[in-house]
Amino acid sequence: MVTALLSDLQHLFGAQAAPWATQLHAGVLSLLAAAWGLPVVLALFRRLPKSEPEIEWVWLWRCPRCQSFNRRSFVTCTHCEYHRVIGGLARWIPISLAEKFKRGGRRLVFLYKLAGWGLYYGATGLAFWRLRLYTFQQEPLQELVGSAMMLMLLLSLMFFHLAFRPRFKSPLAFVTDILAGTVLAACFLFGSLVWSAAPYPPQAPLAQLQTTVGDVIRLTPKGDPGKDLAGIPSGGAIRVDVTYEVVSWPLFRFRRVYFTSPHQKRAAPWTLTVMKLISPFLQTSARFRPYLSSLRQSFVLERNTAYTLSESRDTPGLALHKLGSLPKKNP
């Protein structure tokens, strides 16, 4: 499903994928800047001092005993000291305690709003960083999918904000906003699989292996910084062990190879982290669950030669392809 969708996108945009991706990327960045700045600007405008009106209207209540008028904040009549009947929570508990409960409720609402805005800025900021929207130097399809993912995330958070903001709303509007936000969030999660697989077409080289000085092998995955692997001399050649992790999800026909270093702690990619979070909600059948496989494979390389690594069509694992000999450096 993921591979077919990428093929359809490549066929749809063709050579115009890069201009479309750049325009969509710029538009999403402008929208994201407005979405980040607008709440702050509105909050600042609400705090601006307002000019007082020429006439100030106040609420009054009439004492049933002496018919005199008193301010709304007065509980006791200023003329005959009549105590007016208090409704709501203050009917059953003292007024001072009722006021404390009201202040506590307002504080809880403030903390609830603060947590919501923290989640909003945290989620959009993390997506902005992990989708690499801060740079235009990306693969066209990956840039296109990443921009669409950010747009879906903003729309999803908008619907969740409409559903969970502390205001009275109809049950139908609440359910509709929840469903819309959930559908967009699911599209965002599926888009993360497409975005992760976009730079790696089927049977394309995954990384390059190159021998360097001192029996050190340079492994350079596509789109990632290279890492040095220790080689073991084997006659006139060098043997090297390559460790990698394969993330696969048969339901969506998704498969991705992540190269790791044996001397470092294994760090699960964020795509796998998202799949681990949602996998308990999927069916228990093996076909519907994501998998992580840790593998290790040995290769024998000739000196001063460059190779590429790709997934093998015939046998499980990676296949080694020779590119050619490197020019020898003068001592």
VEXDO-298276 format. One line per 3 residues: number of its first residue (from 1); their letters; for each residue y negated, x negated, z of N, C-alpha, C. Coordinates in steps of 0.02 Angstrom, whole numbers, plus 50000, padded with zeros to 5 digits. Example, Ala and Ser with C-alpha at 12.3 -4.5 7.8 and 13.67 -1.06 7.14 Angstrom:
REM residues 2
1) as) 50284/49340/50390/50225/49385/50390/50165/49340/50390  50112/49358/50354/50053/49316/50357/49998/49355/50394
***
This chain:
REM residues 331
1) mvt) 50060/49959/50000/50000/50000/50000/49937/49957/50000  49936/49906/50043/49878/49861/50045/49871/49823/49981  49927/49796/49955/49925/49758/49892/49904/49802/49834
4) all) 49931/49864/49832/49913/49910/49778/49839/49928/49780  49813/49938/49841/49742/49954/49847/49698/49897/49824  49716/49836/49842/49678/49778/49819/49681/49771/49743
7) sdl) 49739/49784/49714/49745/49781/49640/49702/49834/49607  49700/49894/49637/49658/49947/49609/49584/49929/49614  49564/49900/49670/49494/49879/49678/49476/49825/49627
10) qhl) 49521/49777/49618/49508/49724/49570/49504/49752/49499  49546/49800/49483/49544/49831/49417/49482/49874/49408  49459/49907/49462/49401/49951/49459/49336/49912/49449
13) fga) 49327/49859/49487/49264/49822/49484/49267/49766/49432  49324/49734/49426/49331/49681/49376/49283/49624/49389  49248/49604/49336/49201/49548/49342/49138/49567/49379
16) qaa) 49126/49632/49389/49066/49655/49424/49078/49660/49500  49134/49634/49524/49148/49640/49595/49097/49602/49637  49078/49541/49615/49031/49500/49653/48962/49533/49658
19) pwa) 48931/49558/49603/48865/49592/49611/48869/49654/49654  48922/49695/49646/48929/49754/49687/48936/49736/49761  48976/49685/49775/48986/49663/49844/48922/49638/49875
22) tql) 48882/49601/49837/48819/49575/49863/48770/49631/49878  48765/49681/49833/48720/49736/49844/48741/49778/49904  48806/49793/49908/48830/49831/49966/48821/49793/50031
25) hag) 48833/49728/50029/48824/49685/50088/48751/49688/50111  48704/49680/50065/48633/49682/50083/48613/49750/50111  48639/49804/50080/48623/49871/50105/48650/49883/50175
28) vls) 48712/49860/50188/48742/49870/50254/48705/49828/50306  48683/49768/50288/48645/49727/50335/48578/49761/50353  48545/49792/50304/48483/49827/50318/48496/49887/50364
31) lla) 48550/49924/50349/48568/49981/50391/48586/49959/50462  48622/49902/50467/48641/49877/50533/48580/49855/50573  48532/49823/50540/48470/49803/50575/48432/49864/50600
34) aaw) 48430/49918/50559/48397/49979/50581/48435/50012/50638  48502/50011/50635/48542/50041/50688/48537/50003/50754  48527/49938/50750/48517/49898/50811/48447/49906/50839
37) glp) 48397/49909/50796/48328/49909/50820/48300/49977/50837  48325/50031/50804/48296/50097/50815/48304/50122/50887  48362/50116/50920/48366/50138/50990/48318/50101/51036
40) vvl) 48308/50037/51024/48262/49998/51066/48190/50021/51055  48172/50033/50992/48103/50055/50977/48091/50124/51006  48138/50169/51001/48129/50236/51029/48124/50233/51105
43) alf) 48163/50191/51137/48159/50184/51210/48091/50157/51231  48064/50110/51193/47997/50084/51209/47943/50137/51199  47949/50178/51147/47900/50230/51135/47902/50283/51191
46) rrl) 47961/50295/51218/47965/50344/51273/47931/50319/51336  47926/50254/51344/47895/50226/51403/47819/50217/51396  47792/50230/51338/47720/50224/51330/47683/50276/51371
49) pks) 47627/50258/51402/47589/50308/51441/47562/50363/51396  47570/50424/51419/47547/50482/51381/47480/50505/51409  47438/50526/51364/47373/50552/51385/47382/50620/51420
52) epe) 47352/50627/51477/47359/50689/51515/47320/50745/51481  47347/50805/51480/47312/50861/51449/47251/50882/51491  47206/50918/51458/47146/50941/51494/47164/50992/51547
55) iew) 47213/51034/51532/47234/51086/51580/47306/51070/51601  47317/51067/51665/47384/51054/51692/47414/51119/51718  47470/51138/51689/47504/51199/51709/47558/51182/51761
58) vwl) 47561/51221/51814/47609/51210/51868/47647/51274/51880  47708/51265/51909/47749/51322/51928/47731/51343/51999  47725/51410/52009/47711/51437/52075/47762/51490/52092
61) wrc) 47772/51500/52158/47815/51555/52180/47776/51596/52232  47789/51662/52230/47753/51709/52274/47794/51724/52336  47762/51717/52393/47796/51730/52456/47807/51805/52463
64) prc) 47869/51827/52475/47882/51900/52482/47854/51930/52547  47834/51888/52594/47809/51914/52657/47733/51923/52655  47696/51871/52634/47623/51875/52634/47593/51878/52564
67) qsf) 47634/51875/52511/47612/51879/52441/47566/51822/52420  47567/51767/52456/47526/51710/52436/47567/51665/52389  47531/51625/52347/47563/51582/52297/47570/51511/52325
70) nrr) 47628/51480/52309/47642/51412/52331/47670/51372/52273  47662/51307/52278/47690/51264/52225/47766/51267/52226  47794/51250/52168/47867/51253/52162/47902/51204/52208
73) sfv) 47870/51146/52220/47902/51095/52262/47901/51112/52336  47861/51163/52355/47858/51183/52425/47914/51231/52440  47953/51215/52492/48007/51260/52513/47982/51311/52563
76) tct) 47930/51294/52601/47902/51338/52653/47833/51362/52631  47820/51425/52643/47755/51453/52626/47700/51420/52668  47647/51400/52637/47592/51367/52673/47550/51416/52715
79) hce) 47560/51482/52706/47520/51531/52741/47557/51560/52802  47620/51581/52791/47658/51612/52846/47721/51576/52865  47733/51517/52835/47791/51475/52849/47857/51510/52835
82) yhr) 47857/51552/52784/47918/51584/52762/47960/51535/52721  48024/51531/52735/48070/51486/52699/48100/51525/52640  48087/51500/52581/48114/51534/52523/48189/51519/52515
85) vig) 48223/51564/52481/48295/51557/52470/48308/51504/52416  48350/51457/52432/48366/51402/52385/48431/51419/52350  48432/51410/52284/48493/51422/52245/48529/51358/52229
88) gla) 48586/51364/52197/48625/51306/52177/48658/51271/52235  48660/51204/52231/48694/51164/52282/48658/51167/52349  48591/51172/52346/48553/51173/52409/48565/51236/52450
91) rwi) 48599/51286/52422/48613/51346/52461/48665/51333/52515  48708/51285/52504/48764/51273/52550/48755/51211/52592  48713/51165/52571/48704/51103/52609/48629/51093/52621
94) pis) 48611/51048/52666/48540/51036/52679/48504/51011/52616  48439/51026/52613/48399/51009/52554/48397/50934/52543  48391/50895/52596/48388/50822/52589/48453/50795/52558
97) lae) 48510/50824/52581/48574/50801/52553/48581/50823/52480  48556/50882/52463/48559/50905/52393/48517/50860/52348  48459/50838/52372/48418/50792/52333/48453/50725/52324
100) kfk) 48489/50702/52374/48527/50639/52367/48581/50647/52313  48615/50704/52313/48666/50715/52262/48636/50716/52192  48577/50747/52186/48544/50748/52121/48526/50678/52098
103) rgg) 48499/50638/52145/48481/50569/52126/48544/50529/52108  48598/50540/52146/48661/50506/52129/48688/50527/52060  48680/50592/52044/48702/50615/51978/48661/50584/51922
106) rrl) 48595/50579/51933/48553/50547/51882/48571/50473/51875  48590/50440/51930/48609/50370/51926/48675/50362/51887  48722/50408/51899/48785/50405/51861/48774/50417/51787
109) vfl) 48730/50463/51770/48715/50475/51700/48683/50413/51668  48640/50379/51706/48609/50318/51680/48661/50264/51668  48708/50255/51715/48761/50205/51706/48807/50224/51648
112) ykl) 48820/50289/51640/48861/50312/51585/48829/50296/51518  48764/50308/51513/48728/50291/51452/48726/50216/51440  48716/50178/51494/48713/50105/51488/48780/50078/51463
115) agw) 48836/50104/51490/48902/50082/51466/48913/50100/51393  48889/50160/51373/48897/50179/51303/48858/50135/51256  48795/50118/51274/48756/50074/51231/48785/50003/51231
118) gly) 48812/49981/51287/48845/49916/51289/48905/49914/51243  48945/49968/51243/49002/49972/51198/48980/49973/51125  48926/50008/51111/48900/50013/51043/48878/49945/51017
121) yga) 48836/49911/51054/48811/49846/51031/48867/49793/51031  48913/49798/51080/48968/49750/51082/49015/49758/51023  49033/49821/51006/49079/49833/50950/49048/49813/50883
124) tgl) 48986/49833/50872/48954/49816/50808/48939/49741/50803  48921/49709/50859/48909/49637/50857/48973/49598/50844  49028/49619/50876/49092/49585/50864/49115/49594/50792
127) afw) 49108/49655/50766/49127/49667/50696/49083/49626/50648  49019/49622/50663/48973/49582/50621/48995/49509/50620  49018/49482/50675/49038/49412/50678/49106/49401/50647
130) rlr) 49155/49444/50663/49222/49432/50637/49228/49448/50563  49188/49495/50537/49189/49510/50466/49146/49462/50426  49113/49414/50460/49073/49362/50428/49018/49392/50385
133) lyt) 48985/49444/50411/48931/49476/50374/48867/49435/50377  48866/49382/50416/48807/49339/50421/48801/49291/50361  48851/49290/50317/48849/49246/50260/48870/49284/50198
136) fqq) 48841/49265/50141/48859/49295/50077/48910/49252/50039  48931/49196/50068/48980/49152/50037/49050/49176/50055  49073/49229/50022/49139/49258/50035/49172/49276/49969
139) epl) 49237/49290/49975/49272/49317/49918/49243/49386/49902  49233/49403/49838/49200/49467/49822/49236/49528/49851  49303/49530/49845/49339/49588/49871/49335/49591/49947
142) qel) 49340/49533/49980/49335/49532/50053/49265/49552/50076  49214/49530/50041/49146/49550/50058/49135/49624/50047  49164/49651/49995/49158/49723/49980/49193/49764/50034
145) vgs) 49254/49745/50052/49291/49782/50103/49258/49775/50172  49234/49715/50189/49202/49704/50253/49138/49745/50260  49099/49751/50207/49038/49792/50210/49056/49866/50219
148) amm) 49107/49889/50183/49129/49959/50191/49155/49971/50261  49189/49922/50290/49215/49929/50358/49158/49937/50409  49106/49897/50402/49049/49903/50447/49016/49971/50441
151) lml) 49011/49997/50380/48982/50064/50369/49025/50117/50403  49091/50112/50398/49135/50160/50431/49131/50155/50506  49122/50094/50532/49116/50085/50604/49052/50117/50630
154) lls) 48997/50109/50594/48934/50140/50616/48939/50216/50615  48970/50244/50563/48977/50316/50560/49024/50341/50615  49077/50305/50628/49123/50325/50681/49089/50325/50750
157) lmf) 49051/50272/50764/49015/50269/50828/48961/50324/50833  48931/50342/50776/48882/50396/50777/48914/50462/50797  48972/50478/50769/49006/50540/50786/49030/50539/50858
160) fhl) 49055/50482/50882/49075/50478/50952/49015/50486/50999  48957/50459/50977/48896/50468/51017/48876/50542/51021  48881/50578/50965/48865/50649/50966/48913/50688/51009
163) afr) 48976/50665/51012/49026/50702/51051/49020/50689/51126  49006/50628/51145/49009/50609/51216/48941/50601/51249  48886/50613/51215/48822/50607/51249/48815/50663/51301
166) prf) 48782/50649/51356/48779/50698/51412/48732/50756/51397  48754/50800/51352/48717/50860/51336/48766/50917/51327  48742/50978/51338/48784/51036/51326/48791/51047/51251
169) ksp) 48853/51060/51231/48867/51072/51160/48924/51122/51155  48931/51151/51097/48985/51199/51087/49052/51163/51082  49107/51194/51104/49173/51162/51098/49191/51145/51026
172) laf) 49170/51187/50978/49186/51174/50908/49151/51111/50884  49088/51102/50903/49052/51042/50883/49083/50980/50915  49105/50986/50978/49137/50929/51012/49201/50909/50976
175) vtd) 49243/50958/50960/49307/50943/50926/49294/50914/50857  49245/50942/50821/49230/50917/50754/49206/50845/50755  49162/50829/50802/49137/50760/50807/49193/50712/50827
178) ila) 49237/50733/50872/49293/50690/50892/49339/50677/50832  49355/50729/50794/49399/50720/50736/49367/50675/50683  49303/50685/50670/49269/50643/50620/49267/50570/50643
181) gtv) 49251/50558/50706/49249/50490/50731/49318/50457/50730  49370/50496/50746/49438/50468/50747/49462/50450/50676  49447/50493/50627/49467/50479/50558/49432/50416/50533
184) laa) 49368/50410/50547/49331/50350/50524/49355/50287/50560  49372/50294/50625/49399/50236/50661/49466/50215/50632  49509/50264/50613/49573/50247/50581/49562/50213/50514
187) cfl) 49513/50236/50476/49497/50202/50413/49472/50131/50425  49434/50121/50479/49411/50054/50495/49470/50008/50512  49518/50034/50550/49577/49993/50568/49619/49977/50506
190) fgs) 49627/50026/50463/49664/50012/50401/49626/49962/50357  49559/49968/50357/49519/49921/50319/49526/49850/50344  49541/49841/50409/49550/49774/50436/49611/49740/50404
193) lvw) 49664/49780/50389/49722/49752/50354/49703/49732/50283  49666/49775/50249/49645/49759/50180/49599/49698/50179  49553/49695/50228/49507/49638/50230/49544/49573/50244
196) saa) 49595/49576/50286/49633/49515/50302/49674/49491/50242  49697/49537/50201/49739/49518/50144/49700/49507/50081  49635/49521/50080/49595/49517/50019/49594/49446/49989
199) pyp) 49585/49393/50028/49581/49326/49997/49648/49298/49974  49704/49334/49986/49770/49307/49972/49808/49353/49925  49797/49347/49859/49836/49387/49812/49910/49368/49816
202) pqa) 49955/49413/49793/50026/49396/49795/50042/49334/49754  50085/49292/49781/50108/49230/49750/50053/49179/49739  49995/49189/49769/49941/49140/49764/49952/49085/49815
205) pla) 49928/49024/49803/49935/48970/49853/49902/48989/49919  49938/48975/49974/49912/48990/50040/49876/48931/50071  49897/48871/50054/49867/48811/50084/49882/48752/50039
208) qlq) 49849/48697/50054/49860/48635/50017/49879/48580/50066  49929/48542/50048/49953/48484/50086/49934/48420/50049  49908/48372/50087/49886/48310/50056/49899/48252/50104
211) ttv) 49932/48201/50080/49946/48142/50121/49883/48099/50126  49871/48072/50186/49814/48029/50198/49838/47962/50226  49791/47922/50250/49808/47856/50276/49843/47864/50344
214) gdv) 49893/47821/50355/49926/47820/50420/49977/47875/50430  50009/47897/50376/50061/47948/50379/50036/48013/50411  49973/48029/50399/49944/48092/50424/49938/48140/50365
217) irl) 49961/48201/50375/49960/48252/50323/49902/48300/50337  49861/48312/50288/49805/48358/50294/49825/48426/50267  49827/48476/50312/49844/48545/50294/49779/48585/50290
220) tpk) 49764/48613/50232/49702/48650/50222/49719/48721/50199  49722/48769/50245/49732/48839/50224/49672/48865/50186  49684/48914/50145/49631/48943/50104/49581/48980/50149
223) gdp) 49518/48960/50145/49466/48993/50184/49460/48971/50255  49501/48922/50277/49499/48898/50346/49488/48822/50346  49460/48796/50400/49454/48723/50405/49522/48690/50409
226) gkd) 49527/48631/50381/49591/48596/50380/49610/48568/50447  49673/48550/50455/49699/48520/50516/49747/48464/50497  49751/48414/50540/49794/48355/50528/49861/48365/50562
229) lag) 49914/48349/50525/49982/48353/50552/50013/48283/50550  50051/48268/50601/50083/48202/50605/50145/48201/50561  50147/48153/50515/50204/48145/50471/50254/48094/50498
232) ips) 50316/48102/50477/50370/48057/50498/50395/48019/50436  50389/47953/50434/50413/47915/50376/50487/47927/50364  50505/47940/50303/50575/47951/50284/50588/47915/50218
235) gga) 50606/47851/50224/50616/47810/50165/50548/47797/50132  50542/47813/50069/50478/47804/50034/50435/47866/50036  50456/47917/50073/50419/47980/50076/50399/47994/50149
238) irv) 50369/48052/50160/50347/48073/50226/50372/48144/50238  50402/48154/50296/50425/48221/50316/50375/48251/50365  50359/48313/50356/50310/48347/50399/50337/48416/50417
241) dvt) 50325/48436/50478/50344/48502/50503/50283/48548/50503  50288/48604/50471/50233/48653/50467/50254/48715/50508  50213/48732/50556/50224/48792/50596/50176/48846/50573
244) yev) 50201/48907/50569/50159/48962/50547/50186/49027/50576  50143/49078/50575/50160/49144/50598/50152/49194/50541  50199/49239/50537/50198/49290/50484/50187/49358/50518
247) vsw) 50132/49390/50500/50117/49458/50524/50136/49506/50468  50180/49552/50483/50203/49600/50432/50204/49670/50461  50188/49718/50417/50190/49789/50435/50220/49825/50376
250) plf) 50285/49839/50376/50318/49869/50318/50289/49937/50298  50262/49974/50346/50234/50040/50330/50179/50035/50278  50135/49986/50285/50080/49977/50238/50093/49920/50188
253) rfr) 50154/49893/50189/50171/49837/50145/50121/49780/50153  50107/49766/50215/50060/49713/50232/50098/49652/50257  50077/49594/50232/50108/49531/50253/50056/49476/50248
256) rvy) 50050/49437/50302/50000/49384/50304/50028/49325/50342  50015/49265/50316/50039/49203/50346/49980/49168/50379  49988/49148/50443/49938/49111/50481/49968/49043/50500
259) fts) 49935/48990/50479/49959/48923/50496/49932/48904/50565  49976/48876/50606/49958/48856/50674/49974/48783/50684  49949/48755/50738/49962/48686/50755/50011/48683/50813
262) phq) 50062/48641/50811/50110/48637/50866/50081/48609/50930  50023/48575/50925/49994/48546/50985/49942/48591/51018  49932/48649/50990/49883/48695/51019/49917/48759/51041
265) kra) 49883/48795/51085/49909/48859/51107/49905/48909/51050  49957/48949/51044/49957/48998/50991/49906/49053/51007  49863/49066/50960/49812/49118/50968/49824/49172/50916
268) apw) 49837/49232/50939/49850/49287/50893/49786/49306/50857  49788/49317/50791/49728/49337/50755/49706/49406/50775  49644/49422/50759/49617/49486/50782/49651/49545/50747
271) tlt) 49675/49535/50685/49711/49588/50652/49775/49605/50690  49811/49554/50713/49872/49567/50752/49854/49598/50819  49799/49577/50850/49779/49606/50913/49766/49681/50906
274) vmk) 49733/49701/50853/49721/49773/50841/49786/49810/50831  49833/49780/50793/49896/49813/50781/49937/49820/50845  49933/49770/50889/49969/49775/50952/49941/49832/50996
277) lis) 49876/49844/50990/49845/49897/51029/49867/49966/51005  49875/49974/50940/49891/50041/50914/49966/50050/50903  50006/49997/50907/50078/50004/50893/50114/50050/50943
280) pfl) 50095/50054/51008/50131/50101/51052/50122/50174/51032  50070/50191/50994/50058/50259/50974/50094/50278/50909  50126/50228/50877/50162/50242/50816/50234/50263/50833
283) qts) 50270/50281/50781/50339/50301/50792/50381/50241/50813  50437/50254/50844/50479/50200/50870/50523/50170/50816  50526/50200/50757/50567/50171/50704/50540/50103/50685
286) arf) 50586/50057/50667/50565/49988/50652/50519/49985/50591  50523/50033/50547/50483/50030/50486/50409/50044/50502  50395/50075/50557/50326/50096/50572/50291/50050/50621
289) rpy) 50321/49993/50636/50291/49949/50686/50274/49882/50656  50220/49851/50678/50202/49784/50654/50246/49731/50687  50253/49675/50654/50295/49621/50679/50258/49555/50676
292) lss) 50275/49511/50721/50250/49442/50721/50309/49395/50725  50316/49351/50676/50371/49303/50674/50342/49233/50676  50366/49192/50722/50345/49122/50727/50398/49078/50694
295) lrq) 50379/49041/50643/50425/49002/50602/50403/48930/50599  50452/48888/50582/50440/48816/50574/50481/48791/50516  50450/48753/50472/50483/48731/50411/50465/48658/50397
298) sfv) 50514/48619/50375/50504/48548/50361/50499/48537/50285  50455/48491/50266/50446/48473/50196/50445/48397/50190  50468/48373/50134/50468/48301/50119/50417/48290/50063
301) ler) 50366/48249/50077/50311/48238/50030/50312/48166/50005  50293/48158/49944/50283/48090/49917/50214/48065/49939  50207/48002/49944/50143/47972/49965/50092/47979/49908
304) nta) 50029/47987/49930/49973/47993/49882/49984/48050/49833  50006/48106/49859/50021/48164/49817/49994/48227/49851  49969/48274/49812/49944/48337/49838/49993/48393/49820
307) ytl) 50001/48441/49866/50047/48497/49856/50012/48561/49877  50040/48617/49855/50018/48683/49877/50077/48719/49908  50062/48762/49956/50112/48803/49990/50100/48876/49971
310) ses) 50153/48910/49953/50151/48981/49938/50216/49013/49961  50216/49079/49966/50277/49113/49986/50328/49112/49930  50389/49098/49948/50442/49092/49898/50465/49161/49876
313) rdt) 50479/49168/49811/50504/49231/49784/50578/49240/49795  50616/49185/49794/50689/49189/49795/50717/49185/49866  50690/49139/49907/50718/49128/49974/50664/49142/50027
316) pgl) 50685/49159/50088/50635/49168/50141/50600/49103/50158  50537/49107/50174/50500/49048/50193/50447/49030/50141  50423/48968/50146/50370/48944/50101/50399/48898/50049
319) alh) 50367/48897/49992/50388/48853/49936/50335/48800/49926  50357/48739/49911/50313/48682/49901/50307/48669/49826  50244/48663/49803/50231/48650/49732/50188/48587/49726
322) klg) 50209/48542/49683/50174/48479/49675/50115/48488/49627  50057/48464/49649/49997/48467/49606/49990/48404/49564  49999/48346/49595/49992/48284/49558/49977/48226/49605
325) slp) 49978/48167/49578/49965/48107/49619/49890/48097/49628  49873/48072/49687/49803/48058/49702/49786/47987/49683  49725/47973/49664/49706/47903/49646/49709/47860/49708
328) kkn) 49737/47801/49699/49742/47755/49755/49676/47722/49770  49661/47716/49834/49597/47685/49854/49607/47609/49859  49554/47572/49841/49557/47500/49849/49553/47481/49922
331) p) 49592/47432/49944/49590/47413/50014/49525/47379/50030
***
